[in-house]
Amino acid sequence: MGYKNVLLFIVTTVAIFETSFGAENNATQPQKKQELTFEKTMEEMIISAKTGKFVRQCSCDEQEPCLKDILTDFQACFETCWEQKNSGKIAPKPEVLKQCFESRLGLVNQFISCINTTAKTCYPTKSGPQIEYVSVQRIVAAGEQRMAAQASGFERAMGPANKPVVQAAEELASCMKDCFLDKDAGQKCFGKSGCQPKLAEDLVGPVIKRCAWRIGWKTEASQMCDCFLDAGVISLKPYCQLFRASAQGPKKTVQSTKPATAPKPKN
């Protein structure tokens, strides 16, 4: 998924948690305020990960091979943790769910490519400017703290029937995080070149939203939920119906195009 993109993934996940399940956020909150909360949360996450040190912004030629290496490690961690954490706890038919996850790797790559292009994370040449260094350890720690603070709200929203699924998913995510940090491939690869992709806090929110809409995230979320149903997690059916309705958008009232008929005169 890429060093910078893992950070973006964590930031996005936390922002969704906070926007959806935070104490000050609920379904009645105005859309504009939710968007501001989303952007503010991500901006705070990036700022908290800055170290005060500076490093050269990577060239696109330097960044590309590192992202490929890290994606390989990310996939390896998924395979390892899927087996270690008893994926049967997540779904009665774990292989069906796993195949669904794997079939969407191309979509993840499209999303990441959109972010890289839109946010201009790399520089055309190796003479890039100095940028503030972002610590992956710090952003992971900040992300865990924020998600832990919202976990109870998330579990309440999902209901007791889905608690085992939620807990199993949390274990899988924790295992993947530890595995990925242990490999440390991102910092090793970028460290050899003495550079890092640029992650500007003022661009993260708008760019993620733009790219999410570009790939049709509501439709994908609906289809992903259906994958859980196919894998036997029937308790998610009400939530999948909500996802499906959200993806389809509000129903439009179809007005007749026939001209109005004048009333017949009374005899």
Backbone bond lengths (Angstrom), bond angles and torsions (degrees), N, CA, C in turn:
res aa  C-N    CA-C-N  psi(-1)  N-CA   C-N-CA  omega(-1)  CA-C   N-CA-C  phi
1 M - - - 1.456 - - 1.504 111.25 -
2 G 1.312 117.45 -21.33 1.454 119.14 177.66 1.504 112.45 99.46
3 Y 1.356 116.60 140.44 1.471 121.95 -177.67 1.518 111.35 -55.72
4 K 1.325 116.52 -55.99 1.457 119.59 -179.87 1.520 110.80 -65.60
5 N 1.315 116.18 -34.43 1.445 119.10 -176.42 1.519 112.40 -75.75
6 V 1.335 118.01 -27.70 1.457 120.16 171.71 1.519 109.17 -63.37
7 L 1.334 116.53 -40.73 1.461 120.22 176.28 1.522 109.92 -60.42
8 L 1.320 116.93 -45.06 1.458 120.33 179.74 1.520 111.12 -63.33
9 F 1.332 116.41 -38.15 1.460 120.43 179.02 1.527 110.69 -63.21
10 I 1.341 115.97 -44.32 1.462 120.53 178.65 1.518 110.28 -63.41
11 V 1.323 115.49 -46.10 1.461 120.71 -179.32 1.525 110.82 -60.05
12 T 1.332 116.46 -44.48 1.461 120.20 -179.35 1.521 111.15 -63.50
13 T 1.338 116.55 -43.96 1.458 120.83 179.61 1.515 111.37 -59.49
14 V 1.336 115.45 -46.02 1.462 119.92 179.52 1.518 110.96 -62.92
15 A 1.317 116.09 -42.38 1.467 119.76 -179.14 1.520 111.21 -62.50
16 I 1.341 116.62 -39.76 1.460 120.23 178.47 1.525 110.23 -65.60
17 F 1.344 116.64 -43.12 1.461 120.72 176.09 1.520 110.13 -55.52
18 E 1.335 115.39 -50.18 1.455 120.28 -173.25 1.520 111.47 -68.92
19 T 1.320 116.49 -39.67 1.458 119.94 -179.98 1.526 111.27 -68.31
20 S 1.345 116.93 -37.43 1.457 120.55 -174.71 1.520 114.32 -87.08
21 F 1.359 116.30 -36.40 1.449 118.46 -170.01 1.517 114.67 -123.47
22 G 1.334 117.61 3.39 1.455 120.40 179.60 1.515 111.88 -65.66
23 A 1.327 115.57 154.87 1.455 120.70 -177.23 1.516 111.94 -60.76
24 E 1.339 116.74 -30.49 1.450 119.74 -176.71 1.522 112.60 -97.95
25 N 1.340 115.97 4.32 1.459 119.56 -177.83 1.515 109.33 -122.25
26 N 1.322 117.47 133.65 1.450 121.28 177.68 1.516 109.69 -152.64
27 A 1.326 114.34 179.53 1.463 119.10 -173.85 1.517 113.10 -65.05
28 T 1.354 116.76 -20.65 1.457 119.33 -177.87 1.515 112.28 -88.62
29 Q 1.313 117.57 -3.87 1.460 120.81 -177.73 1.523 110.25 -70.55
30 P 1.329 118.67 136.85 1.466 120.69 179.15 1.521 111.81 -55.94
31 Q 1.349 116.47 144.59 1.465 121.69 -178.19 1.519 112.00 -57.85
32 K 1.337 116.82 -41.37 1.462 120.47 -178.35 1.519 110.99 -62.00
33 K 1.352 116.63 -40.60 1.455 120.09 -179.99 1.518 110.82 -67.48
34 Q 1.347 117.47 -36.98 1.460 120.65 177.04 1.525 110.59 -62.54
35 E 1.340 117.30 -40.89 1.459 120.86 179.48 1.524 110.82 -64.28
36 L 1.335 116.85 -40.49 1.463 120.49 178.58 1.520 110.45 -65.46
37 T 1.349 117.23 -39.08 1.462 121.14 177.78 1.515 110.42 -63.39
38 F 1.331 116.74 -42.57 1.460 122.90 178.58 1.527 110.66 -57.81
39 E 1.327 116.21 -50.78 1.461 120.77 -177.49 1.528 111.34 -67.88
40 K 1.325 117.28 -39.53 1.460 120.89 -179.61 1.524 110.84 -65.26
41 T 1.326 116.57 -41.16 1.459 120.78 179.24 1.518 111.07 -60.64
42 M 1.319 117.23 -45.96 1.459 120.51 -178.65 1.521 111.50 -68.12
43 E 1.324 115.95 -38.47 1.463 119.03 178.40 1.529 110.58 -61.88
44 E 1.324 116.69 -42.06 1.465 120.87 178.96 1.523 111.19 -65.02
45 M 1.341 116.70 -36.59 1.463 120.77 179.54 1.527 111.26 -62.68
46 I 1.323 116.37 -44.44 1.460 120.26 -178.82 1.522 110.83 -68.29
47 I 1.331 116.50 -43.56 1.465 120.45 -179.87 1.524 110.50 -60.42
48 S 1.340 116.70 -39.44 1.465 120.20 -178.34 1.523 112.39 -67.00
49 A 1.338 116.89 -19.96 1.466 120.87 -177.63 1.520 113.27 -93.06
50 K 1.327 117.10 -4.27 1.464 119.63 -179.94 1.523 110.41 -79.16
51 T 1.327 115.28 143.29 1.466 121.16 -172.81 1.520 113.87 -104.76
52 G 1.326 117.36 -9.67 1.459 120.07 -175.78 1.516 112.46 89.30
53 K 1.334 116.13 -5.96 1.457 121.24 177.41 1.530 109.07 -95.00
54 F 1.332 114.99 165.60 1.466 119.69 -179.22 1.526 110.34 -126.32
55 V 1.324 115.44 151.02 1.453 122.16 -179.60 1.527 107.67 -146.94
56 R 1.317 115.88 157.49 1.464 119.67 -179.47 1.530 110.45 -72.33
57 Q 1.326 115.94 141.00 1.460 120.18 174.77 1.524 109.18 -71.87
58 C 1.328 116.62 130.75 1.462 121.23 -177.34 1.526 111.99 -64.44
59 S 1.317 113.82 147.92 1.462 118.68 170.05 1.529 107.14 -76.74
60 C 1.318 116.17 161.86 1.463 119.90 179.84 1.529 111.13 -64.65
61 D 1.340 116.71 -33.46 1.464 120.50 178.07 1.525 111.40 -67.73
62 E 1.332 117.44 -32.07 1.464 121.15 178.08 1.530 110.89 -77.25
63 Q 1.301 115.84 -36.72 1.465 120.22 -174.63 1.521 112.48 -72.09
64 E 1.322 117.31 -41.28 1.458 121.66 -172.21 1.529 113.99 -56.41
65 P 1.355 119.78 -51.39 1.469 118.76 -179.20 1.523 112.95 -64.91
66 C 1.329 116.84 -31.97 1.465 119.84 178.70 1.522 110.51 -65.76
67 L 1.318 116.76 -41.65 1.456 120.35 179.67 1.526 110.92 -64.23
68 K 1.323 117.10 -36.76 1.464 120.54 178.35 1.523 110.64 -66.55
69 D 1.342 116.65 -42.54 1.463 120.43 178.82 1.524 111.07 -61.28
70 I 1.333 115.29 -42.52 1.458 119.52 -175.54 1.519 111.12 -72.33
71 L 1.321 117.52 -34.70 1.455 120.25 176.44 1.526 109.88 -62.07
72 T 1.334 116.54 -38.34 1.464 120.93 177.20 1.521 110.47 -61.81
73 D 1.339 116.68 -44.74 1.465 120.84 178.53 1.528 111.19 -64.89
74 F 1.323 116.31 -39.07 1.464 120.40 -179.78 1.529 110.26 -62.24
75 Q 1.332 116.30 -42.92 1.460 120.55 179.39 1.523 110.95 -66.97
76 A 1.341 116.75 -37.46 1.461 120.75 178.29 1.525 110.61 -64.35
77 C 1.336 116.79 -40.07 1.465 121.01 178.54 1.527 110.57 -65.26
78 F 1.322 116.37 -37.51 1.464 119.84 177.67 1.524 110.33 -61.78
79 E 1.332 116.64 -45.91 1.465 120.86 -179.99 1.524 110.85 -61.06
80 T 1.344 115.98 -46.77 1.468 120.86 -177.88 1.523 111.44 -62.53
81 C 1.321 116.42 -49.60 1.465 120.84 -175.77 1.522 111.91 -70.98
82 W 1.316 116.99 -31.15 1.460 120.02 178.39 1.527 110.14 -61.17
83 E 1.343 116.33 -38.25 1.462 121.03 179.17 1.529 111.34 -77.92
84 Q 1.341 116.71 -41.92 1.465 121.01 -175.71 1.522 113.06 -67.50
85 K 1.316 116.97 -38.45 1.466 121.00 -171.71 1.526 113.64 -93.33
86 N 1.316 117.20 21.85 1.462 121.71 174.84 1.524 110.84 51.84
87 S 1.305 115.38 76.30 1.462 120.83 -176.05 1.525 112.89 -61.37
88 G 1.345 116.61 -13.92 1.457 119.65 177.33 1.510 113.00 -64.73
89 K 1.343 116.50 -19.01 1.466 120.10 177.18 1.525 111.08 -72.48
90 I 1.317 116.44 -26.11 1.459 120.49 -178.23 1.523 110.84 -79.99
91 A 1.327 116.58 -39.81 1.463 120.13 -178.04 1.525 109.85 -153.22
92 P 1.342 117.17 146.24 1.467 120.33 177.07 1.528 112.81 -60.99
93 K 1.341 116.03 -28.81 1.464 121.02 178.28 1.529 108.57 -118.71
94 P 1.333 117.83 74.18 1.471 120.72 -174.02 1.517 114.82 -60.48
95 E 1.341 117.56 -31.93 1.463 119.47 -178.58 1.529 111.60 -66.60
96 V 1.328 116.13 -33.98 1.468 120.11 177.17 1.523 109.86 -63.91
97 L 1.334 115.57 -42.94 1.460 120.45 -179.77 1.522 111.18 -68.55
98 K 1.326 116.26 -39.93 1.464 120.42 179.35 1.527 111.01 -61.87
99 Q 1.322 116.24 -44.14 1.465 119.98 178.56 1.527 111.19 -61.32
100 C 1.321 115.53 -35.10 1.464 119.65 179.15 1.529 110.31 -67.23
101 F 1.338 116.64 -43.65 1.464 120.81 176.73 1.528 110.31 -57.79
102 E 1.334 114.66 -49.79 1.464 119.83 -175.53 1.531 111.77 -64.84
103 S 1.323 117.06 -32.34 1.465 120.11 -179.34 1.520 111.96 -69.03
104 R 1.340 116.48 -14.31 1.460 120.06 -178.12 1.522 113.63 -102.86
105 L 1.316 117.03 9.30 1.462 119.61 176.99 1.527 111.05 -62.29
106 G 1.330 116.38 -35.41 1.462 119.81 178.01 1.513 111.77 -61.83
107 L 1.324 115.99 -37.27 1.460 120.58 178.48 1.523 110.67 -67.30
108 V 1.338 116.09 -40.05 1.465 120.33 176.95 1.522 109.84 -60.00
109 N 1.327 116.00 -43.03 1.464 119.83 179.04 1.532 111.48 -62.99
110 Q 1.334 116.84 -38.45 1.471 120.10 177.06 1.525 110.78 -62.59
111 F 1.334 115.51 -42.69 1.460 120.99 -179.51 1.524 110.57 -63.73
112 I 1.345 115.98 -45.79 1.461 120.90 -179.50 1.524 110.60 -65.48
113 S 1.332 116.85 -41.16 1.463 120.82 178.71 1.523 110.49 -61.80
114 C 1.321 116.23 -40.02 1.465 120.65 178.50 1.523 110.35 -62.44
115 I 1.331 116.72 -43.73 1.466 121.10 -179.85 1.524 110.65 -64.05
116 N 1.335 116.32 -46.30 1.462 120.33 -179.61 1.526 111.56 -59.37
117 T 1.333 115.79 -42.84 1.466 120.24 -178.16 1.521 111.82 -71.77
118 T 1.320 116.04 -46.19 1.463 120.42 -175.42 1.520 112.23 -70.88
119 A 1.335 116.40 -40.44 1.466 120.22 -177.94 1.526 112.53 -85.91
120 K 1.349 116.81 -6.87 1.466 121.67 179.52 1.531 110.85 52.84
121 T 1.343 115.26 60.01 1.459 120.54 -176.21 1.523 113.25 -73.02
122 C 1.342 117.47 -23.19 1.463 119.67 179.90 1.529 110.58 -115.09
123 Y 1.339 115.46 164.90 1.466 122.43 -177.90 1.533 108.44 -108.16
124 P 1.329 118.82 147.52 1.472 120.48 -176.98 1.527 114.39 -58.68
125 T 1.343 117.27 -33.89 1.467 120.81 -177.25 1.527 110.26 -126.03
126 K 1.343 115.50 177.38 1.462 120.46 178.10 1.524 112.36 -81.97
127 S 1.297 117.05 9.79 1.466 121.70 177.97 1.529 110.69 -103.37
128 G 1.319 115.59 37.63 1.455 120.67 -177.41 1.513 113.14 -67.37
129 P 1.331 117.45 161.12 1.468 122.14 -179.48 1.523 111.93 -73.80
130 Q 1.316 116.38 165.21 1.457 121.99 174.55 1.533 108.60 -77.55
131 I 1.325 116.49 133.45 1.463 122.11 179.27 1.527 109.13 -127.54
132 E 1.320 116.43 160.10 1.462 120.13 179.25 1.523 110.34 -70.32
133 Y 1.333 115.74 134.09 1.462 121.67 -178.96 1.527 109.86 -75.28
134 V 1.338 116.53 132.85 1.463 122.22 179.26 1.524 108.97 -109.11
135 S 1.336 117.02 125.86 1.461 122.67 -178.31 1.518 110.51 -89.54
136 V 1.334 116.83 121.48 1.460 120.59 178.92 1.524 110.48 -66.27
137 Q 1.342 117.48 -34.43 1.462 120.16 179.01 1.527 111.16 -62.88
138 R 1.319 116.36 -40.85 1.466 119.90 -179.46 1.520 112.08 -67.02
139 I 1.321 115.75 -41.71 1.461 117.45 -177.45 1.523 111.23 -71.79
140 V 1.332 117.24 -32.16 1.460 120.25 175.60 1.526 109.96 -65.77
141 A 1.338 116.14 -43.61 1.468 120.28 178.98 1.524 111.02 -61.78
142 A 1.334 116.31 -44.52 1.466 120.36 179.18 1.526 110.68 -64.65
143 G 1.320 115.83 -38.95 1.457 120.20 179.10 1.515 112.22 -64.74
144 E 1.331 116.48 -42.60 1.459 120.41 179.25 1.524 111.38 -63.76
145 Q 1.327 116.75 -40.56 1.463 120.71 179.15 1.522 111.22 -62.52
146 R 1.322 116.24 -44.40 1.463 119.71 -178.27 1.527 111.44 -68.66
147 M 1.334 117.08 -41.80 1.459 119.37 -179.74 1.524 111.56 -68.46
148 A 1.348 116.71 -35.57 1.462 120.00 177.17 1.524 110.40 -63.04
149 A 1.332 115.81 -37.47 1.463 120.53 -179.88 1.529 111.55 -66.48
150 Q 1.341 116.95 -26.79 1.463 120.96 -177.62 1.526 112.58 -102.81
151 A 1.342 117.63 -2.29 1.464 121.01 -172.94 1.525 112.68 -60.25
152 S 1.343 117.02 -42.53 1.460 119.70 -177.73 1.528 110.81 -63.30
153 G 1.334 116.50 -39.69 1.457 120.08 177.88 1.517 111.56 -65.07
154 F 1.335 116.10 -37.67 1.457 120.82 178.60 1.525 110.65 -64.94
155 E 1.352 116.64 -44.89 1.460 120.40 -179.32 1.529 111.08 -65.19
156 R 1.335 116.34 -37.87 1.468 118.94 177.63 1.526 110.63 -64.33
157 A 1.332 115.66 -41.36 1.461 119.78 -179.22 1.528 111.54 -64.81
158 M 1.334 117.19 -35.21 1.458 121.08 -178.94 1.523 112.46 -80.43
159 G 1.341 117.50 -19.40 1.460 121.12 176.87 1.518 112.59 85.69
160 P 1.343 117.21 157.32 1.473 121.92 -177.54 1.519 113.76 -61.70
161 A 1.330 117.56 -30.20 1.469 120.04 -178.48 1.520 112.05 -63.79
162 N 1.345 116.52 -27.49 1.467 120.86 -177.70 1.525 113.25 -100.51
163 K 1.334 117.50 3.76 1.460 120.29 -177.32 1.530 112.63 -58.43
164 P 1.351 120.14 -45.36 1.472 119.71 178.29 1.529 112.73 -59.89
165 V 1.332 116.67 -37.54 1.464 120.74 179.51 1.519 110.20 -66.59
166 V 1.343 116.06 -44.02 1.464 121.16 179.91 1.524 110.50 -61.86
167 Q 1.330 116.97 -45.32 1.465 120.91 -178.97 1.523 111.40 -65.06
168 A 1.328 117.05 -40.72 1.468 120.32 178.49 1.523 110.60 -64.93
169 A 1.329 116.88 -39.05 1.464 120.90 178.23 1.522 110.69 -66.08
170 E 1.333 116.88 -37.22 1.465 120.90 178.02 1.527 110.54 -64.53
171 E 1.330 116.67 -40.43 1.468 120.76 178.28 1.525 110.86 -64.10
172 L 1.322 116.19 -41.91 1.465 120.81 178.99 1.523 110.50 -63.18
173 A 1.333 116.71 -44.94 1.463 121.06 -179.71 1.522 111.22 -63.69
174 S 1.337 116.80 -40.62 1.464 120.95 179.50 1.524 111.04 -64.83
175 C 1.331 116.25 -40.83 1.464 121.17 178.41 1.524 110.68 -63.07
176 M 1.327 116.92 -43.96 1.460 120.64 -179.53 1.519 111.45 -65.25
177 K 1.323 116.02 -38.53 1.469 120.24 178.60 1.523 110.62 -62.99
178 D 1.347 116.45 -47.33 1.466 120.50 -179.76 1.526 111.13 -63.92
179 C 1.321 116.62 -41.73 1.463 121.72 179.82 1.521 110.75 -62.35
180 F 1.323 116.19 -45.55 1.458 120.82 -177.20 1.524 111.21 -65.82
181 L 1.339 116.33 -43.42 1.464 119.58 179.41 1.524 110.83 -66.74
182 D 1.332 116.55 -34.55 1.461 120.46 179.68 1.528 110.97 -65.55
183 K 1.320 116.81 -38.91 1.468 120.01 177.68 1.524 111.27 -67.27
184 D 1.342 116.11 -35.14 1.469 121.43 173.92 1.528 112.43 54.62
185 A 1.326 115.60 28.24 1.466 119.35 -174.24 1.521 112.64 -62.38
186 G 1.328 115.81 -38.10 1.458 118.97 -177.18 1.504 113.14 -60.56
187 Q 1.336 116.34 -51.35 1.456 119.56 -177.29 1.528 110.94 -68.25
188 K 1.319 117.61 -32.97 1.464 119.98 178.26 1.525 110.41 -66.14
189 C 1.329 115.59 -46.52 1.462 120.07 -177.13 1.520 111.21 -66.03
190 F 1.329 116.54 -50.93 1.459 119.80 -179.90 1.522 111.30 -69.12
191 G 1.337 116.03 -29.78 1.464 119.81 179.29 1.518 112.20 -63.58
192 K 1.326 116.70 -35.22 1.461 120.29 178.77 1.526 111.18 -62.58
193 S 1.323 115.64 -34.27 1.467 120.01 179.88 1.516 112.15 -90.44
194 G 1.329 116.55 -9.65 1.465 120.32 -179.49 1.516 112.80 65.88
195 C 1.339 116.35 41.09 1.463 119.72 -177.51 1.520 110.43 -147.74
196 Q 1.319 115.92 176.21 1.465 122.56 177.50 1.529 108.62 -154.77
197 P 1.344 117.80 147.13 1.468 119.44 173.97 1.527 110.35 -64.43
198 K 1.303 116.05 151.57 1.465 120.41 -178.73 1.526 110.59 -84.26
199 L 1.326 115.62 132.37 1.457 121.77 179.19 1.521 108.04 -128.58
200 A 1.330 116.45 89.89 1.469 121.50 -176.81 1.519 109.95 -86.17
201 E 1.347 116.31 121.46 1.463 119.59 -174.62 1.524 113.66 -62.65
202 D 1.335 116.93 -28.98 1.464 118.95 -178.16 1.530 112.59 -77.08
203 L 1.350 116.87 -11.33 1.461 120.27 179.85 1.524 113.10 -103.30
204 V 1.329 117.02 -20.41 1.461 120.71 -171.74 1.527 112.59 -57.21
205 G 1.336 116.63 -53.25 1.460 119.79 -177.54 1.513 113.70 -58.70
206 P 1.339 118.47 -56.76 1.470 120.08 -179.27 1.528 113.48 -59.90
207 V 1.340 117.07 -38.20 1.466 120.11 -177.86 1.520 111.07 -68.67
208 I 1.333 117.18 -44.22 1.459 120.26 179.89 1.523 110.57 -61.43
209 K 1.325 116.61 -43.28 1.466 119.62 -179.91 1.527 111.06 -63.56
210 R 1.334 116.13 -42.29 1.465 119.88 -179.69 1.528 111.09 -63.46
211 C 1.327 116.64 -44.64 1.465 120.25 -178.34 1.527 111.62 -71.34
212 A 1.328 116.51 -34.18 1.463 120.02 177.69 1.525 110.67 -62.89
213 W 1.329 116.15 -42.47 1.459 119.47 177.69 1.522 110.73 -67.95
214 R 1.323 116.45 -34.31 1.466 120.33 -177.37 1.525 111.67 -64.76
215 I 1.324 117.74 -36.02 1.467 120.68 179.99 1.526 112.08 -90.53
216 G 1.336 117.02 -1.00 1.463 120.22 179.06 1.511 112.37 70.84
217 W 1.343 116.43 57.37 1.463 120.65 -172.11 1.525 113.17 -63.49
218 K 1.325 118.69 -30.63 1.466 119.80 179.87 1.527 110.98 -66.97
219 T 1.322 115.80 -41.79 1.461 119.94 177.65 1.518 110.61 -65.26
220 E 1.346 116.60 -42.20 1.459 120.42 179.63 1.523 111.41 -64.87
221 A 1.339 117.05 -39.92 1.464 120.52 178.38 1.525 110.23 -63.03
222 S 1.327 116.36 -39.66 1.459 120.90 177.94 1.526 111.03 -63.74
223 Q 1.331 116.42 -43.98 1.463 120.31 -179.86 1.526 111.60 -68.63
224 M 1.336 116.18 -34.45 1.460 119.87 177.74 1.528 110.46 -66.07
225 C 1.322 116.06 -39.49 1.457 120.35 177.54 1.531 110.31 -63.55
226 D 1.329 116.18 -39.57 1.460 120.27 177.29 1.527 111.18 -62.64
227 C 1.329 116.46 -30.85 1.465 120.25 176.68 1.527 110.48 -62.22
228 F 1.345 115.95 -40.23 1.462 120.00 177.43 1.530 110.50 -62.74
229 L 1.332 116.44 -39.53 1.464 119.69 177.94 1.524 110.54 -63.47
230 D 1.334 116.45 -44.41 1.467 120.93 178.87 1.525 111.47 -62.27
231 A 1.349 115.47 -28.83 1.467 120.29 -179.93 1.528 111.92 -85.53
232 G 1.328 116.46 1.96 1.461 119.63 174.01 1.507 116.82 101.84
233 V 1.351 117.96 4.53 1.470 120.27 179.88 1.532 107.70 -88.80
234 I 1.318 115.90 75.13 1.463 122.02 -174.02 1.522 112.06 -66.98
235 S 1.332 117.19 -25.53 1.470 120.62 -177.64 1.527 112.65 -63.78
236 L 1.338 116.80 -14.37 1.466 119.98 179.30 1.529 112.98 -87.42
237 K 1.318 117.16 -0.49 1.466 120.32 -174.66 1.528 113.81 -54.10
238 P 1.349 120.02 -45.34 1.478 119.21 179.29 1.526 112.65 -60.56
239 Y 1.349 116.31 -36.40 1.464 120.25 -179.13 1.525 110.60 -72.04
240 C 1.328 116.14 -36.05 1.462 119.60 178.16 1.525 110.93 -65.38
241 Q 1.323 115.99 -35.10 1.463 119.54 177.31 1.526 110.91 -64.48
242 L 1.337 115.89 -38.28 1.463 120.20 177.40 1.525 110.86 -66.32
243 F 1.352 116.32 -43.01 1.464 120.63 177.61 1.528 110.32 -59.76
244 R 1.337 115.11 -42.98 1.461 119.82 -177.78 1.528 111.02 -64.20
245 A 1.318 115.74 -42.46 1.465 120.20 179.12 1.525 110.90 -65.22
246 S 1.341 115.92 -38.76 1.464 120.27 179.23 1.522 111.06 -66.05
247 A 1.344 116.12 -39.76 1.468 120.46 -179.57 1.525 111.46 -66.47
248 Q 1.337 116.26 -34.51 1.464 120.24 -178.87 1.518 112.03 -76.75
249 G 1.339 116.53 -22.21 1.455 120.23 179.53 1.517 111.54 80.78
250 P 1.326 116.42 173.10 1.464 120.13 -179.56 1.520 111.71 -65.28
251 K 1.321 115.08 143.01 1.463 119.57 178.62 1.523 110.10 -72.04
252 K 1.318 114.78 134.26 1.461 119.81 -179.54 1.532 110.18 -93.25
253 T 1.284 114.59 139.09 1.463 119.83 177.85 1.527 108.95 -80.27
254 V 1.309 116.11 121.73 1.462 121.04 -178.57 1.516 108.88 -88.39
255 Q 1.308 116.12 118.84 1.451 120.96 179.34 1.523 110.41 -93.30
256 S 1.293 115.70 143.16 1.465 120.66 -179.60 1.526 110.44 -67.84
257 T 1.327 115.05 138.83 1.472 120.03 178.41 1.525 111.43 -94.88
258 K 1.343 116.42 -0.90 1.460 119.45 -179.63 1.524 109.95 -73.83
259 P 1.322 117.81 139.47 1.471 119.91 178.56 1.517 110.77 -65.61
260 A 1.299 114.92 146.20 1.457 119.47 -179.62 1.524 110.13 -64.74
261 T 1.316 115.44 139.29 1.464 120.79 179.85 1.515 109.89 -93.29
262 A 1.305 116.10 126.66 1.465 119.95 -179.50 1.515 109.82 -67.49
263 P 1.328 117.68 140.65 1.469 120.13 179.81 1.523 111.10 -64.49
264 K 1.324 115.50 143.70 1.458 120.14 179.69 1.524 109.90 -72.03
265 P 1.313 116.47 137.32 1.471 119.12 179.27 1.516 111.50 -65.57
266 K 1.306 115.44 142.75 1.457 120.24 179.10 1.528 110.21 -78.60
267 N 1.310 114.52 140.56 1.468 119.34 178.05 1.541 111.09 -74.01
